[in-house]
Each structure stands twice: as structure tokens, then as C-alpha cells.
Amino acid sequence: EEDGRVIFWPEGADPSRAPTFREAPSDLRDHSDVPVIELAELARRFVLRGADDEEVIRRMAAHFQLSRLREATRSRFAAAVDHARR
């Protein structure tokens, strides 16, 4: 469960492992629809390239074509970065 939402895992999946980030057009799947644990895999791409936390958040925002980050979105992205760095 995340923020009051139930997250479903595919049958046989290991919920202790982060799932692959699934690309989808924004009209089908908005960034707010993506669980933080899955966002962590997007963040990991940028972490592995040596980006600091703020740069990772900026790159995630750019990935979703966000010109501005609301505080709630920034918090979710920061949580994803934290997961990616573990």
C-alpha cells in the first residue's frame, strides 16, 4: 500500500525487488499513477550516471515533461531517489 492506494504485483513477482519502470504515454499513465517503488527504477537510471539528487529530480520531471513540480510530486520523486540510492 502506498498513500492509501493498493499496489498490485504480478503473480509470482518478488515485492521486495523493485519492478522495472514501465514506459507509457502520459495520456495513458500519468506520473502520479506510477508507484514510488517503480519510479525508483527511473531514478536509478540517472543515479547510475552520477547525477546528484536535485539533478535526478529535474531529469525525472523532464522525463514526464513537467515544467513545474508541485511539492507533492517533488516529495514522491525525492522518495524514489532515496529508494534508488539504497
RAGIMO-V695900 format. One record per residue. N is the residue number from 0. RES is the residue in one small letter. PHI is phi in whole degrees, -180 to 180 (NA if undefined). Layout:
BEGIN
n/res/phi
N/RES/PHI
N/RES/PHI
END
This chain:
BEGIN
n/res/phi
0/e/NA
1/e/-140
2/d/51
3/g/81
4/r/-105
5/v/-85
6/i/-106
7/f/-98
8/w/-107
9/p/-60
10/e/-56
11/g/86
12/a/-75
13/d/-94
14/p/-69
15/s/-83
16/r/-106
17/a/-67
18/p/-76
19/t/-67
20/f/-71
21/r/-97
22/e/-71
23/a/-159
24/p/-59
25/s/-62
26/d/-77
27/l/-100
28/r/-150
29/d/-78
30/h/-56
31/s/-72
32/d/-86
33/v/-91
34/p/-61
35/v/-57
36/i/-62
37/e/-79
38/l/-59
39/a/-60
40/e/-71
41/l/-67
42/a/-60
43/r/-59
44/r/-56
45/f/-81
46/v/-61
47/l/-66
48/r/-89
49/g/91
50/a/-72
51/d/-78
52/d/-56
53/e/-65
54/e/-67
55/v/-61
56/i/-62
57/r/-62
58/r/-68
59/m/-65
60/a/-61
61/a/-65
62/h/-57
63/f/-90
64/q/57
65/l/-96
66/s/-83
67/r/-133
68/l/-111
69/r/-73
70/e/-59
71/a/-63
72/t/-68
73/r/-58
74/s/-64
75/r/-65
76/f/-64
77/a/-64
78/a/-64
79/a/-65
80/v/-62
81/d/-59
82/h/-61
83/a/-64
84/r/-84
85/r/-79
END
